[in-house]
Amino acid sequence: MSTDTPPTPATAASVSPHSAPAPAEPPGGAGAFAPDTVLEVGLLAPVWAGTPVAAATSDGAWLAAMLQAEAALARAQAQLGTIPQAAAQAITAAAAPPRLDLPALGRACRESANPVVALVRHFTAQVAALDPQAAAYVHRGSTSQDILDTATVLVAGHALAAIRQDLADVEQALAALARTHRASVMAGRTLALHAVPTTFGLKAAGWRHLVLDAVERLDAAAASALLVQLGGAAGTMAGYLQHAPGTDAATYAVQLPAAFARQLGLRAPLLPWHVLRTPIADLAAAAAFTCGALGKIAADVLSMARTEVGEVAEPAPAGRGASSAMPHKRNPVLATAIRSAALQAPQLAATVWGCLPSEDERSAGAWHAEWEPLRGLLRLAGGAARQAVELTGQLHVDATRMAANAELTAGQIVSEKVAAHLAARIGKDTARALLDAASRASAGGGRHLQQALDKALDTLPAGDQDAARTALATAPGDLFAPAAYLGAAPALTDAALSRPLPPLPGELTRIRGAATRSA
């Protein structure tokens, strides 16, 4: 919506000149839940319901951000002398706190395919009630996408700040787990089966490494995406210049976005980005990666928490993880919720990225298709991060069970080591064939690999048999011990822990400070 002429104040009682149809009576009669009185609370979204990101990305948060953008635009224009200071003050006063009817606004947005047109109409009425003269300066020269894109960036910035704080807590918890279990032996599993020994410390250090990767991507998105949008009807800023007579176009095109950005704690873009959707694509990618990184942790916890594995367990306060049917169940609900976020995120990110080829100077449909997927990604990443704080901070680790599980294959977990030890005496191929046969015998006969190997040696030619027996007799006593075949796992853990958590980027600090100043 471009307003080259002052908007006409609407009555405070209506959002649109066309009344939306009254909602049908809900099933169950007038006493049942009605859509106008019961707003979304995350009933089907346990990963983010009730978390800080739920409030940060709610319809109310988006409404507040749009009004914050309108007020900041007025203050920026007043700072440059293109509207009266008194008008900017009245617009700012009317914008906080929001006093608009969200359900009515939601219905009215169907008439314009975005929420800004109805918002401006209703908001102008509120400004007029405070100062009739100031109403003429609401949304002056602006367009719907300028306001909604800027609001989206504000919402995303606050969501990123919350996500990042939770990831910092997760990083600390994982660092502690890695240090504590630096030498805690467990079975390394590849393609679902026992492979070679590793340590839980290295696994936790790997989780932390992924979390730091997510932090870096969130920080990069904050640096690239937290930009105001200010292009006017078709990206030329003509509407803004129309209301700034006597100003130099080139100078004003730099000054107004800069002043607007300062008001909001954002940055000014080099160009309007109505159809240059890099900021939104970057936000989506960072949020999706965060979900995937945390999803890796969740997938491992779910596998390791199986009844027959029992190596880790989620914190389980009374009532947590209860089954509606089976009293004994304590389901791993934190990891389940996090994994659900990781499974949903790629498709949402694909939708946002699919909107990159926008047509013309403003898109019909591609812009609109971004909104809900981006909000979904922010919610999923924020919810997963908050759940991960508790999961990693209170994870119960059974190192004794881990060590016992590493012995389940009766020495086969170190067959690689034994084969390499024998290869120096009898050759690689012979040693490999010998260990293959011994491993099959061990698995099929319930014998330890060492016993099965001793039997398998009888099949070798005399020379190889003597050489192999000599090699085994002179081998270290811990040749078959999983704890003696950890490779560089402890050193790799130390190396991973040397990677620091980056400092909070200035973009997220500024956006929080601006929110405080404008409140």
Number of C-alpha atoms within 10 A of each C-alpha: 18 19 20 18 14 14 18 15 20 19 17 16 10 17 27 20 11 9 11 13 7 6 9 9 13 12 10 8 9 10 9 10 14 15 13 11 8 9 13 12 14 13 9 9 15 21 27 28 18 14 19 17 27 23 17 23 21 17 16 15 19 21 24 21 25 28 26 27 28 28 28 23 28 28 25 24 25 19 17 17 11 19 21 17 18 14 24 25 17 24 31 23 16 22 25 14 12 18 13 19 16 17 14 16 20 16 16 24 17 12 14 12 12 18 22 25 22 24 24 25 22 25 29 28 25 24 24 23 17 16 17 15 14 21 25 19 25 29 30 25 24 23 25 21 25 26 26 24 24 24 25 24 24 29 25 27 28 21 23 26 23 20 25 25 17 21 26 21 18 26 27 17 21 26 24 18 22 27 19 13 21 23 20 21 27 27 23 18 13 9 6 8 9 18 18 21 24 25 25 28 27 28 22 27 27 21 25 29 21 20 28 22 17 23 27 17 19 26 24 16 25 25 18 17 23 27 27 29 28 31 23 26 23 17 19 15 20 18 21 27 20 15 17 18 10 8 14 10 16 9 9 16 20 14 17 21 26 18 21 26 26 18 23 27 24 27 23 21 18 10 15 22 22 22 19 15 19 15 18 26 23 22 28 31 23 26 31 28 24 32 30 25 25 27 25 19 23 27 16 14 22 20 15 17 20 14 10 9 13 16 23 21 21 24 19 17 8 8 8 15 16 16 12 7 7 8 8 8 12 18 18 21 21 27 27 20 21 31 23 19 29 25 14 16 26 19 13 21 24 15 18 26 19 14 20 17 12 17 13 10 15 17 14 12 12 19 21 13 14 23 15 13 18 26 23 22 29 30 30 30 33 33 28 34 32 26 24 27 22 17 24 27 18 14 19 15 18 13 19 12 16 21 19 14 19 25 21 13 19 20 21 27 25 24 21 15 17 23 21 14 19 24 17 13 18 20 14 15 11 16 22 19 12 18 23 17 17 25 25 14 19 21 15 9 10 12 17 20 25 20 14 20 22 15 13 18 19 12 12 14 9 11 9 19 18 16 15 22 16 13 18 18 10 9 14 10 10 10 18 22 16 22 19 15 19 20 12 11 20 21 14 16 24 17 12 18 21 10 11 10 18 11 9 14 15 13 23 22 14 17 25 17 13 16 16 9 11 13 11
